[in-house]
Amino acid sequence: MTVVNVYEKCPVYETDSFRLRLVRIEDAQALLVCYSDPESVSRMNTDFCTSNFYYTSIEEMTACIKFWLKEYEEHRYVRFAVVPKISGSAVGTVEIFGGEAGVLRIDLAADYEKENYIEEILRLAVLHLIRDFQIGSLKIKTANTPERIPLLKKYGFVPSKTFRPELVYYERPVSRLFDEGKGVAFCGLACCVCSENAGCAGCRNEGCQDKSGCKSHDCCRTYGLEGCWECDDFPCEYGMFHSLRVKAFAKYIAQNGADNLIRRLKNNEEHGVIYHYEGQLTGDYDLFQSEEEIFRFINQGL
């Protein structure tokens, strides 16, 4: 896997609406719009910071940016300028750092504190920043932004019971479920990283309590198939294949083999990818709209 050293060369990221790149001194005038607005500042995470981020002059904003750049040079964190692709002028910043407990701060001007924009940044964090910054558990404060909580839950964040709980932090828990011996199910479900039943030995080991009503299990056992992907009728109308993720996993196995999929699932889990969010049967692999996107995500970093 290629490891990104974000402090040797700061990466540039893109979402549908924004480019995120290292903040610059020349961003001061544009960022002052955000950091001089009490409404915007009220949403900012100032925990353990040297200021409250409320600035009313270009000199204060410039000094803050110089401080952020010095912190970057000392490998403490990255402050990205959030730059709309349409305007080209910064409308806020995103701060992130790595380690076992990485923290994400999202500061946006009031006009950009919209659900779709927040979701773009959270999606970027979950699908790219966690890996690139080698983060164990990503955390974000919600005490002053409770409206963001539904989106955080959508991306696998849960209330933190140990990290500054009095400040209402949410976090992505570290997932360490991988069990190679469980393999993948006949349909393409990834038993090896499944959280549904810790006591289950896996579909192929006859551990699934629902196997008596499973068409994939019965068909593959009856016709001697390794999985549904070997069947001439795949994908059939069986309900499991209404899940884009399950169907994509099965097609991935058909093209690359089950061992390759299992190896990549293990690698991805080690780098922060969650197969099932807590209390849900969906996770990071369900965040896509096409099989091709899922394939790319499976293969990331290899």
C-alpha positions, 0 to 999 in steps of 0.5 A: 500500500502506498502511504501518503505523507501529508506533511511532505506534500499536502494533498489536494482533495475534491468533492462535488462542490469544493477543492480542499487544499492547504490554507494560504496567506492570500486566503485571509481576506476571503476567510475573514468573512467566515471568521468575523461572523459570530454565527459561524464562529459559534459553531466552531470547535475551539477546544484547547485552541489559543483563540476563539477564532473570532477575528475582525481585522485582516491582520488577525486573520493573517496571523491566524493563517501563519499560525496554522501554517507553522503548525503544519510545518511542525507536523501537528495538523493540516488546515485545508481551505475549503474553496468552492469550484464556482467562486474560487475563494475560500469560504471556510477551513477544515482541520484534521490530524492523524493518530489513534484519535484524529479530530476533524474540525469543519468551519464554514461561512453561514451560507455554506452551513448546509446539509449537502455541503457538510455531507460532502466533507464528511464523505471525503473524511470517511472515504479518504482522509481517515486512510491518508492521515492514518487515523484510528478513530476519527472524532468530531465535536457536536455540542455546538452543531447538533444539527450535524448529528443525523449526518454523522450517524449516516457515516458511522459515527456514534457518541463517544463514551471516552473522548471528552464526553462532556463536550458531546464528541461523536466518533467512528469506532475502530472496527477489528472484526476480520476473521479469515476463517469465516470467508465470504457467503455464497451470495457475496456477503462478507462473513469475514468482517460481518458484525451481525452475529459474533458467534456465527461461524460464517455461511460456509461453515454452516454458522448462519442461523438463517441458512434454512431459508437462504436460496443462495445457500441451497442452490450452491450446495445443490449444484456444487457451486462455489458461489452465486457468481458461478451461476448462469442465472446470476444475478437472479431475482433473489432478494439479496441481490437487491443490495448493490454492495452484495451484488458488487462483491459477488461480481468482484469475486467472479472477476478477481477471486474470493481470496483477493476480496478477502485480502482487500477487506482485511487491508481496508478494515485495518485502514478505517473502513467499516463494513457494518456501522454500529447497530446497522447492516450497512456501512462504508461499502454502501455509500456508492451508486455503482458497482464500479465505484465499489470496485475502486473502493475495494481496491483503494491503496493497493 
